[in-house]
Amino acid sequence: MRLNAQEIKAGIDLVEYLASLGIELRPVGAGGEYRGICPFHGESVPSFQVNRRKGLWHCFGCGAGGDVISFVMKREDVGFREALAILAGPAGREEAVRSEGTDRGYIFCAAADYWSKCLAGSTSARSYLEQRGIGAPELMARYGVGYAPGRTRTRDWLLTKGFALEDIKAAGLIGRRGLDSFFCRVTFPLVEDRRVVNVYGRSLSDKYRHLYLPARRDVIFNLDHVDGNTAILTEAVIDALSLVSVGVTNAVSSLSVHLTRRQLDVLSGRFTRIVAAFDGDEAGAKGAGIAVAALRERGIDARAAVLPVGADLNSLLMAGASHKDFAALLGSGRG
């Protein structure tokens, strides 16, 4: 029987595998969490965390993360099928390389990684982010922010990494006429359980609309980076990053004013207190009111912050709002 990704992962203990590569990990608490020095960037304080039970890893310093297959892809700079072959070992190498089907999550992860590398080469994308007040290199690296150049560059790069053309198409990365579906867009990976489940592409021009890949969108942006039981819920990814850029690190985004039942369940299962800070317009006020009511029904201490008419969190940041200003704004609001 041919090996596939799930079979390979099921047979590997991530902690033991990393130890075999010389990566030293120490247990943190009793929940199967381990921590060590990240192998992908220089650091002195351990920020590389591994969840043995889930088989997932994440670095809070450089923002990289995923499962054992994603780790091999990044460490060896190889594609999905090559990573399967490495993990399968000599006995299963041929079967792994021939394995049918590709998890879209691996394609999303690979594309997001490619786009993050493209960001440094795009003056227009970096200028756009700087003008938005969220262009700090460490912030971009932590969240894997990138730039999709367009034409067929992403498609061609994924092909060199071993992904099949039909899988790239199925993932929605190829649009009309065989060109990349994301072009001239800043990209923001949407991560859940330390895996990329979608990517948000924000156009640098008002001529083109913002896009998501055709996959799940009912995620909460930045959930993996937040500690504690209190969260600031924003309407957009850029709004959440605007707060993070001035030190309000418990900001998350629902990607829309319309929260799904799943998003409400995730938020209520993770936090006990939530402040909804949506845009200062009619849609924002209405959406925040509905979200607050739904969260309260789930037993959450929820309320809405009142933003100036016509403003959003990013526009306030660009107008010079500081951590102190945001703290005052988010500390007041309506019940």
Secondary structure, 3 states (H helix, E strand, C coil): CCCCHHHHHHCCCHHHHHHHCCCCEEEECCCCEEEECCCCCCCCCCCEEEECCCCEEEECCCCCEECHHHHHHHHHCCCHHHHHHHHHHHHHHHHHHHCCCCCHHHHHHHHHHHHHHHHCCCHHHHHHHHHCCCCCHHHHHHHCCEEECCCCHHHHHHHHCCCCHHHHHHCCCECHHHCECCCCEEEEEEEECCEEEEEEEEECCCCCCCEECCCCCCCCECHHHCCCCEEEEECCHHHHHHHHHCCCCCEEECCCCCCCHHHHHHHHHHCCEEEEECCCCHHHHHHHHHHHHHHHHCCCEEEECCCCCCCCHHHHHHCCCCHHHHHHHHHCCEC
